[in-house]
Amino acid sequence: MTSEEMAQAYLSQAEEILHEVKRLYQRRAWNLVVRRSQEVVELALKGILRGVGTEVPRTHDVGLWLKNYRDRFPPSFRQDIERLASISRHLRLERELSFYGDEDLSAPPQKLYTEDDAKSAMEEAEWVLEQCIKAWSEMRNL
């Protein structure tokens, strides 16, 4: 599979998971909205990294790679690299807690997240995916 095919596959998968996020939000499963939003961000960003021909790291937060390969992206995407990296880092930190809870506090994940948390994560995931799809389209039309 080529890098272009992998990029498209990652972006498509991120879109599918975003649909799941929206269903989970309607069901008020706040922790799962946060968890799945992180997956959308990770896949979208890994997809765009694949699209510029980089080897995708085996980590959940690819913000550093975005910064390191900044010059390979279209200018419109480049201007948002800091925000994209920040969202990646923030949601990466929520990945385990949103799924497993906090054992130190004896708190299940359902008790750790609110509707505001879920809405914020979902909106961030939507924005990241939108930026990646726009950049991918620009890159393919060059």
C-alpha positions in Angstrom: 0.0 0.0 0.0 1.4 3.4 -0.9 1.7 6.4 1.4 -1.1 8.1 -0.4 -3.4 5.0 0.1 -2.5 4.9 3.7 -3.2 8.6 4.2 -6.6 8.2 2.6 -7.4 5.1 4.7 -6.4 6.9 8.0 -8.5 9.9 7.1 -11.5 7.8 6.1 -11.3 5.8 9.3 -11.1 9.0 11.3 -14.3 10.2 9.6 -16.1 6.9 10.5 -15.0 7.2 14.1 -16.2 10.8 14.3 -19.7 9.5 13.3 -19.4 7.2 16.3 -18.4 10.1 18.5 -21.5 12.0 17.6 -23.7 8.9 18.4 -21.9 8.5 21.7 -22.5 12.2 22.5 -26.2 11.8 21.9 -26.2 8.8 24.2 -24.4 11.0 26.9 -21.4 8.6 27.1 -19.1 11.5 27.9 -16.0 9.5 28.7 -16.3 7.5 25.5 -16.8 10.7 23.5 -13.4 11.9 24.9 -11.7 8.6 24.2 -13.0 8.2 20.6 -12.3 11.9 19.9 -8.6 11.2 20.7 -8.7 8.4 18.2 -10.1 10.7 15.5 -7.3 13.2 16.2 -4.6 10.5 16.2 -5.7 8.9 12.9 -6.3 12.2 11.1 -2.9 13.6 12.1 -1.2 10.3 11.2 -3.0 10.3 7.9 -1.7 13.7 7.0 1.8 12.8 8.1 1.6 9.7 5.8 0.4 12.0 3.1 3.6 14.0 3.2 5.7 10.8 3.1 6.8 10.5 6.7 7.0 7.3 8.7 4.2 7.4 11.2 5.5 7.0 14.8 4.1 4.3 17.1 2.8 6.8 19.6 -0.6 8.3 20.3 0.6 12.0 20.2 2.2 13.0 17.0 2.5 16.7 17.7 6.3 16.7 17.7 6.3 15.1 14.2 3.9 17.8 12.9 6.4 20.4 14.1 9.4 18.5 12.7 7.9 18.2 9.3 6.1 21.6 9.2 7.7 22.6 5.9 6.1 19.7 4.1 2.6 20.9 4.7 0.5 23.5 2.8 0.8 27.0 4.3 -2.9 26.9 5.4 -2.1 23.8 7.5 1.2 25.1 8.7 -0.3 28.1 10.4 -2.3 25.8 12.7 0.5 23.3 13.6 0.8 24.6 17.2 -2.9 24.3 17.9 -3.0 20.8 16.2 -0.1 19.7 18.3 -1.7 21.0 21.5 -4.9 19.2 20.8 -3.0 16.0 20.1 -1.1 16.3 23.4 -4.1 17.2 25.4 -6.3 14.4 24.2 -3.4 11.9 24.4 -3.3 12.7 28.1 -7.0 11.8 28.4 -6.7 8.6 26.5 -6.3 6.1 29.4 -8.4 8.0 32.0 -11.4 8.3 29.6 -11.3 4.5 29.1 -10.1 3.0 32.4 -10.9 5.7 34.9 -8.6 6.7 37.8 -7.6 3.8 40.0 -5.9 6.1 42.5 -9.2 7.9 43.1 -11.3 4.7 42.7 -13.2 6.6 40.0 -14.7 4.9 37.0 -14.3 6.9 33.7 -18.0 7.7 33.7 -17.5 9.8 36.8 -14.6 11.8 35.5 -16.1 13.5 32.5 -18.9 16.0 31.9 -20.9 17.1 28.9 -18.6 20.1 28.6 -15.6 17.8 28.5 -17.2 15.7 25.8 -18.4 18.6 23.7 -14.9 20.2 23.8 -13.2 17.0 22.8 -15.7 16.4 20.0 -15.3 19.9 18.6 -11.5 19.6 18.7 -11.7 16.3 16.9 -14.0 17.8 14.2 -11.7 20.7 13.7 -8.6 18.6 13.5 -10.2 16.3 11.0 -11.5 19.2 8.9 -8.0 20.8 8.8 -6.4 17.5 7.7 -9.0 16.9 5.0 -8.5 20.4 3.6 -4.7 20.0 3.7 -5.0 16.5 2.0 -7.1 18.0 -0.7 -4.7 20.9 -1.3 -1.7 18.5 -1.4 -3.4 16.2 -3.9 -4.3 19.2 -6.2 -0.7 20.5 -6.4 
